């Protein structure tokens, strides 16, 4: 979240080992004008349980994986170069 807000580049290694439900949460972020909805934000304030994060214009997300260990979903592959 900090990388998104500050415009840093983020590299997620070995995404093929990550739960597909976690990667599916990143799909909307990788769309043009995408945002990330955090439904579990760890706050005590009941009114702040959901946060919509709009990434900084300089934010970049890089995913890497080893195809020998598995695959990622078609939806995620379609959003990657």
DRENLO-956984 format. One line per field, with one value per residue: residue in one letter; x, y, z of N, C-alpha, C, O, CB in turn. Coordinates in Angstrom, 3 decimals, decimal comma. Atoms other than C-alpha are relative to their C-alpha. Glycine has a CB too. Layout:
resn: (A / ...)
n_u: (X / ...)
n_v: (Y / ...)
n_w: (Z / ...)
ca_u: (X / ...)
ca_v: (Y / ...)
ca_w: (Z / ...)
c_u: (X / ...)
c_v: (Y / ...)
c_w: (Z / ...)
o_u: (X / ...)
o_v: (Y / ...)
o_w: (Z / ...)
cb_u: (X / ...)
cb_v: (Y / ...)
cb_w: (Z / ...)
This chain:
resn: (X / X / X / X / X / X / X / X / X / X / X / X / X / X / X / X / X / X / X / X / X / X / X / X / X / X / X / X / X / X / X / X / X / X / X / X / X / X / X / X / X / X / X / X / X / X / X / X / X / X / X / X / X / X / X / X / X / X / X / X / X / X / X / X / X / X / X / X / X / X / X / X / X / X / X / X / X / X / X / X / X)
n_u: (0,833 / -0,905 / -0,569 / 1,053 / 0,248 / -1,178 / -0,471 / -1,172 / 0,125 / 0,137 / -0,257 / 0,483 / -0,679 / 0,607 / 1,455 / 0,596 / 0,150 / 0,986 / 1,391 / 0,701 / 0,936 / -0,773 / -0,294 / 1,253 / 0,267 / -0,833 / 0,477 / 0,544 / -1,096 / -0,758 / 0,825 / -0,200 / 0,692 / 0,353 / -0,128 / -0,019 / 0,935 / -0,422 / 1,150 / -0,546 / -1,055 / -0,623 / 0,281 / 0,988 / 1,121 / 0,966 / 0,260 / -1,163 / -0,335 / -0,293 / -0,758 / -0,240 / -1,323 / -0,319 / -1,461 / -0,733 / -0,212 / -1,302 / -0,014 / -0,110 / 0,040 / -0,681 / 0,194 / -0,868 / 0,343 / -0,709 / 1,028 / -0,158 / 0,709 / 1,437 / 0,497 / 0,916 / 1,288 / 0,064 / 0,322 / -1,228 / -0,908 / 0,484 / -0,342 / -1,459 / -0,705)
n_v: (-1,190 / -1,152 / -0,150 / -0,554 / -1,388 / -0,844 / 0,104 / 0,878 / 1,205 / 1,162 / 1,267 / 1,165 / 1,187 / 1,314 / -0,129 / 1,310 / 0,627 / -0,790 / 0,438 / -0,644 / -0,996 / -1,230 / -0,600 / -0,507 / -1,317 / -0,987 / -0,190 / -1,337 / -0,972 / 0,063 / -0,543 / -1,445 / -0,778 / 0,951 / -0,300 / 1,181 / -0,072 / 0,767 / 0,227 / 0,334 / -1,006 / 0,099 / -1,162 / 0,200 / -0,881 / 0,715 / -0,748 / 0,042 / 1,398 / 0,153 / -1,118 / 0,057 / -0,595 / -0,380 / -0,073 / -1,150 / 0,170 / 0,627 / 1,358 / 1,103 / 1,318 / 1,018 / 1,349 / 1,010 / 1,350 / 1,095 / 0,817 / 1,410 / 0,267 / -0,159 / -1,084 / -0,959 / 0,020 / -0,632 / -1,423 / -0,691 / 0,034 / -0,956 / -1,354 / -0,089 / -0,008)
n_w: (0,000 / -0,033 / 1,348 / 0,862 / -0,356 / 0,216 / 1,383 / 0,109 / 0,796 / -0,868 / 0,677 / -0,733 / 0,515 / -0,201 / -0,121 / 0,223 / -1,311 / -0,746 / 0,107 / 1,115 / -0,530 / -0,249 / 1,307 / 0,571 / -0,605 / 0,697 / 1,372 / 0,287 / -0,053 / 1,241 / 1,075 / 0,181 / -1,028 / -1,047 / -1,424 / -0,845 / -1,116 / -1,171 / -0,877 / -1,314 / -0,153 / -1,309 / -0,838 / -1,055 / 0,304 / 0,829 / 1,222 / 0,889 / 0,251 / 1,425 / 0,578 / 1,429 / 0,223 / 1,380 / 0,052 / 0,523 / 1,453 / 0,243 / -0,532 / 0,955 / -0,617 / 0,787 / -0,515 / 0,607 / -0,418 / 0,634 / 0,633 / -0,366 / -1,258 / 0,123 / 0,835 / -0,607 / 0,699 / 1,324 / -0,209 / -0,379 / 1,163 / 0,987 / -0,448 / -0,057 / 1,284)
ca_u: (0,000 / 2,860 / 4,439 / 1,124 / 0,645 / 4,211 / 4,705 / 7,346 / 7,982 / 6,979 / 8,322 / 6,394 / 8,578 / 7,335 / 3,701 / 3,060 / 3,403 / 0,854 / -2,757 / -4,940 / -7,425 / -4,680 / -3,658 / -7,295 / -7,509 / -4,767 / -6,618 / -8,613 / -5,392 / -3,898 / -6,734 / -6,461 / -7,381 / -7,440 / -7,777 / -7,327 / -10,155 / -8,956 / -11,785 / -9,552 / -7,615 / -6,824 / -8,382 / -10,426 / -12,695 / -15,863 / -16,339 / -12,881 / -13,115 / -12,926 / -10,347 / -10,133 / -6,518 / -5,797 / -2,163 / 0,231 / 0,826 / 4,444 / 3,492 / 4,515 / 3,843 / 6,155 / 5,376 / 7,824 / 7,396 / 8,972 / 6,846 / 8,282 / 6,437 / 3,009 / 0,899 / -1,105 / -4,695 / -5,565 / -7,040 / -3,699 / -1,689 / -3,882 / -2,873 / 0,853 / 3,328)
ca_v: (0,000 / 2,362 / 1,705 / 2,479 / 5,731 / 6,990 / 5,916 / 3,268 / 0,250 / -3,074 / -6,472 / -9,531 / -12,600 / -16,176 / -15,202 / -18,770 / -19,757 / -17,174 / -18,044 / -17,360 / -15,498 / -13,019 / -12,480 / -12,067 / -9,122 / -7,401 / -7,748 / -4,481 / -2,618 / -3,690 / -2,268 / 1,219 / 3,671 / 0,739 / 0,942 / -1,525 / -2,152 / -3,230 / -4,809 / -5,926 / -2,836 / -3,768 / -0,648 / -0,470 / 2,247 / 0,604 / 3,369 / 2,774 / -0,975 / -0,546 / 1,551 / 2,281 / 2,950 / 4,857 / 4,341 / 7,203 / 7,798 / 6,555 / 3,264 / 0,139 / -3,499 / -6,239 / -9,933 / -12,778 / -16,512 / -19,820 / -21,655 / -24,992 / -24,627 / -23,739 / -21,076 / -18,017 / -17,432 / -16,484 / -13,207 / -12,301 / -13,385 / -11,200 / -8,163 / -8,858 / -8,312)
ca_w: (0,000 / 0,798 / -2,612 / -4,300 / -2,416 / -2,883 / -6,497 / -5,873 / -8,056 / -6,486 / -7,542 / -6,358 / -6,803 / -7,143 / -7,691 / -8,829 / -5,143 / -4,024 / -3,326 / -6,357 / -4,135 / -3,189 / -6,802 / -7,835 / -5,429 / -7,481 / -10,817 / -10,523 / -9,716 / -13,037 / -15,123 / -16,693 / -13,941 / -11,522 / -7,764 / -4,927 / -2,487 / 0,946 / 2,882 / 5,749 / 6,752 / 10,353 / 11,841 / 15,016 / 13,620 / 12,262 / 9,682 / 8,210 / 7,598 / 3,787 / 1,981 / -1,731 / -2,709 / -5,906 / -6,907 / -7,514 / -11,238 / -10,906 / -9,221 / -11,148 / -10,292 / -11,568 / -11,154 / -11,681 / -11,467 / -12,322 / -14,899 / -13,723 / -10,394 / -11,697 / -13,346 / -12,512 / -13,548 / -17,113 / -15,824 / -14,249 / -17,303 / -19,519 / -17,442 / -17,667 / -20,452)
c_u: (0,875 / 0,612 / -1,013 / -0,199 / 1,155 / 0,577 / 1,253 / -0,290 / -0,017 / 0,179 / -0,470 / 0,609 / -0,814 / -1,515 / -0,716 / -0,184 / -1,055 / -1,400 / -0,696 / -0,987 / 0,703 / 0,293 / -1,252 / -0,362 / 0,794 / -0,512 / -0,554 / 1,079 / 0,734 / -0,804 / 0,331 / -0,849 / -0,377 / 0,261 / -0,015 / -0,943 / 0,507 / -1,192 / 0,437 / 1,160 / 0,641 / -0,227 / -1,048 / -1,261 / -0,965 / -0,269 / 1,127 / 0,394 / 0,329 / 0,757 / 0,181 / 1,282 / 0,181 / 1,513 / 0,512 / 0,301 / 1,342 / 0,076 / 0,060 / 0,038 / 0,618 / -0,214 / 0,991 / -0,362 / 0,897 / -1,035 / 0,125 / -0,823 / -1,511 / -0,358 / -0,797 / -1,270 / 0,087 / -0,289 / 1,252 / 0,978 / -0,408 / 0,354 / 1,508 / 0,582 / 0,784)
c_v: (1,250 / 0,254 / 0,626 / 1,483 / 0,922 / -0,095 / -0,824 / -1,130 / -1,178 / -1,266 / -1,129 / -1,238 / -1,260 / 0,070 / -1,320 / -0,771 / 0,693 / -0,564 / 0,750 / 1,051 / 1,319 / 0,694 / 0,571 / 1,362 / 1,103 / 0,304 / 1,399 / 1,091 / 0,075 / 0,432 / 1,482 / 0,782 / -0,839 / 0,496 / -1,322 / 0,210 / -0,910 / -0,144 / -0,402 / 0,949 / -0,004 / 1,200 / -0,351 / 0,815 / -0,706 / 0,705 / -0,085 / -1,431 / -0,273 / 1,232 / -0,248 / 0,769 / 0,268 / 0,161 / 1,327 / -0,256 / -0,662 / -1,440 / -1,016 / -1,305 / -1,003 / -1,349 / -0,920 / -1,359 / -0,998 / -0,930 / -1,489 / -0,356 / 0,128 / 1,164 / 0,980 / 0,006 / 0,700 / 1,493 / 0,782 / 0,030 / 1,018 / 1,430 / 0,224 / -0,008 / -1,267)
c_w: (0,000 / -1,370 / -0,947 / 0,262 / -0,360 / -1,406 / -0,168 / -0,974 / 0,963 / -0,826 / 0,909 / -0,645 / 0,297 / 0,168 / -0,275 / 1,309 / 0,855 / -0,208 / -1,130 / 0,505 / 0,301 / -1,323 / -0,652 / 0,574 / -0,696 / -1,410 / -0,263 / -0,018 / -1,338 / -1,215 / -0,201 / 1,007 / 1,206 / 1,408 / 0,755 / 1,166 / 1,108 / 0,924 / 1,397 / 0,260 / 1,379 / 0,897 / 1,032 / -0,257 / -0,946 / -1,321 / -1,004 / -0,354 / -1,471 / -0,480 / -1,487 / -0,273 / -1,483 / -0,080 / -0,566 / -1,480 / -0,328 / 0,503 / -1,134 / 0,778 / -0,960 / 0,678 / -0,686 / 0,587 / -0,702 / -0,623 / 0,335 / 1,238 / -0,132 / -0,897 / 0,841 / -0,852 / -1,360 / 0,136 / 0,357 / -1,172 / -1,037 / 0,373 / 0,057 / -1,405 / -0,140)
o_u: (0,573 / 0,723 / -0,659 / -0,322 / 0,939 / 1,520 / 2,021 / -1,440 / 0,736 / -0,488 / 0,050 / 0,265 / -1,578 / -2,070 / -1,878 / -0,943 / -1,392 / -1,716 / -0,517 / -1,238 / 0,103 / 0,122 / -1,191 / -1,014 / 0,410 / -0,116 / -0,162 / 0,949 / 1,291 / -0,310 / 0,823 / -2,055 / -1,260 / 1,086 / -0,426 / -0,812 / 0,649 / -1,659 / -0,365 / 2,302 / 1,580 / 0,556 / -1,838 / -2,320 / -0,579 / -0,527 / 0,942 / 1,566 / 0,982 / 0,388 / 0,505 / 1,348 / 0,122 / 2,081 / -0,126 / 0,456 / 1,491 / 1,091 / -0,651 / 0,656 / 0,186 / -0,043 / 1,221 / -0,869 / 1,598 / -1,785 / -0,836 / -1,171 / -2,239 / 0,477 / -1,130 / -1,288 / 0,942 / 0,266 / 1,440 / 1,618 / 0,455 / 0,341 / 1,963 / -0,031 / 1,455)
o_v: (2,229 / 1,404 / 1,465 / 2,272 / 2,076 / 0,623 / -0,608 / -1,373 / -1,194 / -1,454 / -1,300 / -1,595 / -1,311 / -0,578 / -1,478 / -1,739 / 0,220 / -1,104 / 1,959 / 2,035 / 2,387 / 1,907 / 1,604 / 2,163 / 2,271 / 1,312 / 2,017 / 2,090 / 1,117 / 0,354 / 2,123 / 0,560 / -0,465 / 1,379 / -2,351 / 1,180 / -2,118 / 0,836 / -0,365 / 0,640 / 0,757 / 1,436 / -1,274 / 0,520 / -1,050 / 0,036 / 0,273 / -1,699 / -1,272 / 2,368 / -1,360 / 1,978 / -0,647 / 0,971 / 1,961 / -1,409 / -1,221 / -2,104 / -0,891 / -1,392 / -1,124 / -1,475 / -0,807 / -1,468 / -0,663 / -1,576 / -2,237 / -1,520 / -0,334 / 1,673 / 0,722 / -0,532 / 1,557 / 2,304 / 1,899 / 1,054 / 1,623 / 2,308 / 1,312 / -0,493 / -1,469)
o_w: (-0,683 / -1,796 / -1,776 / -0,675 / -0,730 / -1,738 / -1,106 / -1,339 / 1,937 / -1,843 / 2,011 / -1,772 / 1,261 / 1,054 / 0,098 / 1,346 / 1,940 / -1,268 / -1,281 / -0,191 / 0,176 / -1,441 / -1,319 / -0,095 / -0,641 / -1,995 / -1,253 / -0,725 / -1,682 / -2,339 / 0,727 / 1,113 / 1,978 / 1,642 / 0,218 / 1,913 / 0,923 / 1,504 / 2,331 / -0,080 / 1,613 / 1,818 / 0,836 / 0,297 / -2,063 / -2,322 / -2,167 / -0,619 / -1,771 / -0,182 / -1,903 / -0,049 / -2,303 / 0,652 / -1,406 / -1,881 / -1,415 / 0,297 / -2,132 / 1,839 / -2,106 / 1,891 / -1,890 / 1,704 / -1,657 / 0,108 / 0,157 / 1,433 / 0,747 / -1,645 / 1,997 / -1,959 / -1,586 / -0,605 / -0,126 / -1,410 / -1,674 / -0,490 / 0,409 / -2,356 / -1,152)
cb_u: (-0,947 / 1,106 / 0,462 / -1,322 / -0,282 / 1,060 / 0,244 / 0,395 / 1,161 / -1,375 / 1,517 / -1,571 / 1,409 / 0,610 / -0,512 / 0,860 / 1,327 / 0,046 / -0,748 / -0,736 / -0,679 / 1,329 / 0,638 / -1,139 / 0,342 / 1,438 / -1,060 / -1,059 / 0,987 / 0,508 / -1,512 / -0,358 / -1,239 / 0,741 / -1,149 / 1,426 / -1,442 / 1,198 / -0,909 / 0,461 / -0,556 / 1,444 / -0,462 / 0,591 / 0,495 / -1,296 / -0,258 / 1,179 / -1,146 / -1,309 / 1,384 / -1,206 / 1,133 / -0,748 / 0,536 / 1,324 / -0,076 / 1,088 / -1,237 / 1,270 / -1,455 / 1,522 / -1,461 / 1,514 / -1,475 / 0,909 / 0,057 / 1,475 / 0,487 / -0,622 / -0,860 / 0,645 / -1,080 / -1,083 / -1,061 / 0,647 / 0,027 / -1,496 / -0,608 / 0,586 / 0,926)
cb_v: (0,000 / -0,219 / -1,362 / -0,750 / 0,103 / -0,361 / 1,350 / -0,571 / -0,125 / -0,001 / -0,158 / -0,071 / -0,120 / -0,665 / 1,070 / -0,806 / 0,000 / 1,482 / 0,219 / -1,049 / -0,528 / -0,315 / -1,035 / -0,987 / -0,020 / -0,495 / -1,018 / 0,355 / -0,366 / -1,387 / -0,188 / 0,426 / 0,634 / -1,257 / 0,954 / -0,309 / -0,401 / 0,682 / -1,071 / -1,508 / 1,363 / -0,206 / 1,194 / 0,368 / 1,330 / -0,173 / 1,426 / 0,715 / -0,887 / -0,206 / 0,174 / 0,581 / -0,926 / 1,332 / -1,141 / 0,250 / 1,358 / 0,815 / -0,249 / 0,149 / -0,407 / 0,321 / -0,489 / 0,330 / -0,305 / -0,759 / 0,186 / -0,319 / 0,940 / 0,187 / -0,546 / 1,445 / 0,667 / -0,676 / 0,166 / -0,677 / -1,395 / -0,132 / 0,266 / -1,160 / 1,219)
cb_w: (1,214 / 1,036 / -0,550 / 0,214 / 1,464 / 0,986 / -0,545 / 1,384 / -1,047 / 0,718 / -0,360 / 0,002 / 0,608 / 1,208 / -0,954 / -0,961 / 0,727 / -0,433 / 1,337 / -0,847 / 1,265 / 0,754 / -0,925 / 0,252 / 1,501 / -0,075 / -0,311 / 1,033 / 1,121 / -0,209 / 0,315 / -1,452 / -0,578 / -0,209 / 0,497 / 0,496 / -0,440 / 0,734 / -0,585 / 0,079 / -0,281 / -0,164 / -0,849 / 1,353 / -0,618 / 0,752 / 0,328 / 0,647 / 0,439 / -0,829 / 0,704 / -0,815 / 0,532 / -0,436 / -0,831 / 0,812 / -0,698 / 0,655 / 0,875 / -0,905 / 0,372 / -0,152 / -0,219 / 0,239 / -0,290 / 1,021 / -1,493 / 0,248 / 1,074 / 1,357 / -1,150 / 0,100 / 0,864 / -0,875 / 1,112 / 1,221 / -0,630 / -0,162 / 1,369 / 0,830 / -0,131)
